[in-house]
């Protein structure tokens, strides 16, 4: 089935069928729902607006701690701009070999596309990132002007970094010269012009997110915070994801 991008805002790549499936029910997350990442929101929104306007814009790598809003931010920016012609294609990490095929099918279209890859990272012996490099910088053919890649990862350099990789590093005239192994790993993330880092939130930020989820429910703050902190301690995480999981469980228990 050929996608009508005039009517379809987002699609998911299906590797077995070698085609895109239109998304019928979009995640409706809004930028206002994302708290504690104001700098990241401003940077990614600005970059995407420039991309839509045909101005210079970068591929973006959102990296950092789990559950801190990396994926949610990409989806929220898309939701904010999809009515202005922005389109989103989600591609799984294991399907990067198909990236050139996907790009070839959309490079001549009038719409502007974000290729979205969540939880992007590679094992020591994986070579799928080579297809990623082609899309990011092109080969003998320039990368398309109407496509940018937005990826999330827990790793800044996307590839595992071992102590032995530093064995070839040397200092010459006060400058650090990395060995081949390190250069290979850094070169991949360097192809993303926009790096946005996400860190585990503070206790105050976690409780602020919890409070925002329970607005209008007239609950006593002290017992709510106590329950939220116990929930976070059990998961060793005070992220926005944990706050939403607490909200889901608390609300379900209340109904029970």
Legacy VTK file of the C-alpha trace (Angstrom):
# vtk DataFile Version 3.0
C-alpha trace
ASCII
DATASET POLYDATA
POINTS 256 float
0.000 0.000 0.000
1.348 3.407 -0.996
1.044 5.938 1.802
-0.806 9.175 1.170
1.414 11.579 3.106
-1.144 14.343 2.684
-3.410 12.427 5.063
-0.902 10.317 7.021
1.324 11.975 9.599
3.361 8.993 10.796
4.273 5.459 9.780
6.225 2.468 11.067
8.583 0.431 8.922
7.642 -3.256 8.622
10.773 -5.127 7.526
9.148 -8.465 6.720
6.663 -6.806 4.384
9.205 -4.224 3.205
6.695 -1.431 3.520
5.487 1.343 5.775
2.378 0.954 7.915
0.399 4.159 8.631
-0.048 4.900 12.334
-3.738 5.110 13.156
-3.528 6.117 16.826
-0.720 8.552 17.568
0.724 9.020 21.030
-0.797 12.391 21.939
1.913 13.547 24.348
2.279 17.318 24.503
5.347 19.460 25.140
3.649 20.995 28.185
3.564 17.571 29.821
7.360 17.283 29.792
8.849 18.893 32.879
12.456 19.473 33.886
13.894 19.380 30.357
13.236 22.941 29.210
16.648 23.368 27.557
16.280 20.147 25.582
12.758 21.095 24.483
13.912 24.499 23.259
16.861 23.068 21.321
14.992 20.243 19.582
11.953 22.383 18.774
14.155 25.107 17.292
16.134 22.610 15.196
12.945 20.998 13.878
11.348 24.314 13.017
14.441 25.268 11.015
14.224 21.931 9.222
10.571 22.563 8.326
11.457 26.008 7.038
14.143 24.604 4.747
16.903 26.182 6.806
20.084 24.407 7.981
19.177 21.796 10.609
20.961 18.872 12.207
20.356 15.224 12.836
19.759 14.845 16.574
21.011 12.360 19.170
19.180 12.383 22.496
21.241 10.391 24.972
21.272 9.774 28.703
19.577 8.063 31.612
16.581 5.819 31.087
13.090 7.212 31.534
14.143 10.863 31.354
11.940 11.884 28.425
14.127 11.333 25.362
11.552 9.449 23.280
8.674 11.504 24.658
10.371 14.718 23.565
10.728 13.561 19.960
7.070 12.526 19.856
5.941 15.758 21.499
7.897 17.924 19.038
6.379 15.939 16.188
2.883 16.452 17.601
3.512 20.182 17.860
4.579 20.468 14.211
2.770 17.723 12.297
0.030 20.132 11.187
2.752 22.230 9.547
3.800 19.356 7.296
6.219 17.414 9.484
6.101 13.638 9.016
7.548 10.873 11.188
8.817 7.400 10.261
9.807 5.000 13.021
12.508 2.458 12.195
13.667 -0.204 14.625
17.376 -0.462 15.388
17.482 -3.963 13.925
16.102 -2.699 10.615
18.720 -0.060 9.851
19.795 -2.082 6.831
16.551 -0.864 5.217
17.243 2.825 5.812
18.596 3.496 2.289
15.453 1.909 0.809
13.163 4.026 2.971
15.060 7.204 2.176
15.025 6.536 -1.560
11.223 6.299 -1.466
10.730 9.667 0.230
13.619 11.864 -0.935
11.624 13.371 -3.816
8.442 14.047 -1.810
7.455 17.589 -0.766
6.979 16.699 2.902
9.725 16.888 5.504
10.492 13.638 7.325
11.994 12.753 10.676
13.368 9.211 10.765
12.955 8.146 14.388
15.032 5.358 15.923
14.491 4.625 19.603
17.087 3.072 21.912
19.836 3.151 19.323
23.027 1.316 20.273
25.255 -1.402 18.867
27.127 -4.399 20.214
30.857 -4.811 19.830
30.667 -6.886 16.641
27.580 -5.339 15.060
27.989 -3.468 11.799
24.469 -2.128 11.250
25.702 1.361 12.026
27.371 1.484 8.614
23.938 1.903 7.015
23.278 4.681 9.500
26.393 6.534 8.425
25.276 6.433 4.783
21.962 8.097 5.605
23.556 10.667 7.906
26.243 11.845 5.504
25.490 10.201 2.182
27.815 8.256 -0.080
28.517 9.440 -3.602
24.951 10.775 -3.432
24.200 13.587 -1.030
21.737 12.854 1.791
18.244 14.197 1.042
17.353 17.699 2.192
13.883 16.599 3.350
15.083 13.923 5.807
16.659 14.161 9.262
17.373 11.391 11.758
16.388 11.731 15.417
17.647 8.931 17.655
17.638 8.147 21.364
20.276 6.163 23.191
21.594 5.400 26.653
25.116 5.692 25.209
26.704 8.922 24.090
28.816 7.196 21.427
26.228 4.497 20.558
28.886 1.767 20.600
30.303 -0.027 23.667
33.531 1.465 24.975
36.110 -0.885 26.493
39.239 0.029 28.437
41.412 -1.655 25.821
40.139 0.792 23.187
42.249 3.478 24.829
45.478 1.564 24.360
46.173 3.386 21.107
45.540 6.860 22.534
48.584 9.133 22.700
49.410 12.744 23.473
51.445 14.763 20.991
52.301 18.436 21.488
49.667 18.669 24.182
46.911 17.258 21.954
45.070 13.976 22.467
45.145 11.601 19.476
42.752 8.695 19.810
43.463 5.185 18.592
41.567 3.677 15.663
39.036 1.857 17.879
38.020 5.025 19.702
37.961 7.087 16.502
35.580 4.578 14.906
33.169 4.846 17.809
33.306 8.612 18.137
32.887 9.102 14.382
29.359 7.659 14.435
27.950 9.976 17.103
29.847 12.895 15.547
27.555 12.630 12.547
24.730 13.938 14.721
25.073 17.702 14.741
22.754 18.164 17.715
23.524 16.320 20.951
21.045 16.625 23.799
21.950 15.043 27.131
19.422 13.812 29.705
20.248 13.133 33.327
18.404 11.503 36.197
16.104 14.063 37.792
16.340 15.375 41.320
13.927 14.467 44.081
12.249 17.846 43.674
11.789 17.360 39.927
10.314 13.894 40.452
7.740 15.158 42.946
6.918 18.104 40.672
6.049 15.675 37.879
3.974 13.592 40.296
2.059 16.694 41.401
1.394 17.684 37.789
-0.181 14.295 37.102
-2.558 14.564 40.045
-3.685 18.151 39.461
-7.360 18.641 40.307
-7.744 15.441 42.323
-7.708 17.135 45.756
-5.320 14.649 47.355
-3.295 15.287 50.497
0.217 16.143 49.356
2.182 14.533 52.174
0.832 10.960 51.887
0.904 11.229 48.087
4.588 12.170 48.133
5.387 9.429 50.631
3.765 6.834 48.379
5.510 8.265 45.317
8.911 8.110 47.015
8.400 4.524 48.137
7.423 3.626 44.577
10.557 5.313 43.205
12.833 3.703 45.803
11.572 0.238 44.862
12.599 0.920 41.249
15.784 2.840 42.002
14.581 5.572 39.691
13.073 9.058 40.063
12.479 9.636 36.360
9.436 11.017 34.611
8.645 7.491 33.449
8.590 6.313 37.051
6.245 9.176 37.976
3.811 8.126 35.247
4.016 4.491 36.339
3.239 5.562 39.911
0.263 7.556 38.654
-1.070 4.551 36.744
-0.770 2.257 39.772
-2.105 4.787 42.277
-5.108 5.578 40.082
-5.846 1.875 39.564
-5.677 1.199 43.319
-7.984 4.130 43.957
-10.581 2.661 41.624
-10.193 -0.723 43.271
LINES 1 257
256 0 1 2 3 4 5 6 7 8 9 10 11 12 13 14 15 16 17 18 19 20 21 22 23 24 25 26 27 28 29 30 31 32 33 34 35 36 37 38 39 40 41 42 43 44 45 46 47 48 49 50 51 52 53 54 55 56 57 58 59 60 61 62 63 64 65 66 67 68 69 70 71 72 73 74 75 76 77 78 79 80 81 82 83 84 85 86 87 88 89 90 91 92 93 94 95 96 97 98 99 100 101 102 103 104 105 106 107 108 109 110 111 112 113 114 115 116 117 118 119 120 121 122 123 124 125 126 127 128 129 130 131 132 133 134 135 136 137 138 139 140 141 142 143 144 145 146 147 148 149 150 151 152 153 154 155 156 157 158 159 160 161 162 163 164 165 166 167 168 169 170 171 172 173 174 175 176 177 178 179 180 181 182 183 184 185 186 187 188 189 190 191 192 193 194 195 196 197 198 199 200 201 202 203 204 205 206 207 208 209 210 211 212 213 214 215 216 217 218 219 220 221 222 223 224 225 226 227 228 229 230 231 232 233 234 235 236 237 238 239 240 241 242 243 244 245 246 247 248 249 250 251 252 253 254 255
